Amino acid sequence: MNKDLQNILSNLNKDSGQEKLLEYLNKQLDEAGRHEFEKQLLDDEFMNDAVEGLDLVENKDDIPLVLQQLNQGLKSQLASRKNRKRALFFNQPWAYVAVIVILLLLVAAFLLLRKIGNQ
């Protein structure tokens, strides 16, 4: 699976990246940088949501830890969803019966058509 799909902040603009987001949250950007970043927030709903959510973290030093936890949660959700989709059909006993019945019908139709073709 693409590593970017498993990184919660991979959707950020490459121009504004994770470092710039963290600088903004830690109030390390100058006034012009903050203004430019806020203009980008208006254009990108995902980044705006990320800033709003990470701004709720009281201790800004914990943000990398929060991001790591979000990424781990995202990876586990994607893995469980992938396994669930794969197992959805073939974990049902009726699925095997249906496949066998369809194969038997196909073989019977083939033999019938072959017999009719030989006459």
C-alpha positions in Angstrom: 0.0 0.0 0.0 1.2 3.5 -0.8 3.0 5.0 2.2 1.3 8.4 1.6 -2.1 6.7 2.2 -0.9 5.6 5.6 0.4 9.0 6.7 -2.3 11.3 8.2 -0.6 14.5 7.1 0.5 13.3 3.6 -2.5 15.2 2.1 -0.9 18.5 3.0 0.3 20.8 0.2 3.9 20.0 -0.5 4.6 23.8 -0.3 3.3 24.0 3.3 4.3 20.6 4.7 4.3 19.2 8.2 7.2 21.4 9.3 5.4 24.6 8.4 2.2 23.4 10.1 4.2 22.7 13.3 5.8 26.1 13.1 2.4 27.7 12.7 1.0 25.8 15.7 4.0 26.7 17.8 3.7 30.4 16.7 7.2 30.3 15.3 6.3 31.9 11.9 6.6 35.6 11.4 3.6 37.7 10.6 4.0 37.4 6.8 4.5 33.6 7.1 1.4 33.3 9.3 -0.7 35.3 6.9 0.5 33.2 3.9 -0.2 30.0 5.8 -3.7 31.2 6.8 -4.4 32.0 3.1 -3.5 28.4 2.3 -5.8 27.2 5.1 -8.7 28.9 3.3 -8.0 26.9 0.2 -7.4 23.5 1.8 -10.2 22.1 4.0 -8.1 19.1 5.1 -5.2 21.3 6.2 -7.7 23.6 8.0 -9.2 20.6 9.8 -5.7 19.4 10.7 -4.8 22.8 12.2 -8.0 23.0 14.1 -7.6 19.5 15.6 -3.9 19.9 16.4 -4.6 23.4 17.9 -6.7 21.6 20.6 -3.6 19.8 21.9 -2.7 21.8 25.0 1.0 20.8 25.2 2.4 21.6 21.7 5.4 19.4 22.4 3.0 16.4 22.3 2.0 17.1 18.7 4.5 14.7 17.1 3.3 12.0 19.5 -0.3 12.7 18.6 0.6 12.5 14.9 2.3 9.2 15.4 -0.7 7.9 17.3 -3.0 9.1 14.5 -0.8 7.4 11.9 -0.8 4.1 13.8 -4.5 4.2 14.2 -5.0 5.0 10.5 -2.7 2.1 9.5 -4.5 -0.4 11.7 -7.9 0.8 10.4 -6.8 0.4 6.8 -5.3 -3.1 7.5 -8.4 -4.3 9.3 -10.7 -2.9 6.5 -8.6 -4.6 3.9 -8.7 -8.0 5.7 -12.5 -7.6 6.3 -13.2 -7.0 2.6 -11.1 -10.0 1.6 -12.7 -12.3 4.2 -16.3 -11.0 3.6 -17.3 -13.4 0.8 -15.3 -16.6 1.3 -15.9 -16.9 5.0 -19.5 -17.7 4.2 -20.3 -21.4 3.7 -23.0 -20.6 1.2 -20.3 -19.0 -1.0 -18.5 -22.3 -1.5 -21.8 -24.0 -2.2 -22.7 -21.3 -4.8 -19.4 -21.7 -6.6 -19.7 -25.5 -6.7 -23.3 -25.3 -8.1 -22.3 -22.8 -10.7 -19.4 -25.0 -11.8 -21.6 -28.0 -12.0 -24.2 -26.1 -14.1 -21.4 -25.0 -16.4 -20.1 -28.5 -16.8 -23.6 -29.9 -17.4 -24.3 -27.1 -20.0 -21.0 -27.9 -21.8 -21.7 -31.6 -21.9 -25.3 -31.0 -23.1 -24.1 -28.6 -25.9 -21.4 -31.1 -26.9 -23.9 -34.0 -27.1 -26.3 -31.9 -29.2 -23.4 -30.8 -31.4 -22.4 -34.4 -32.1 -25.9 -35.5 -33.2 
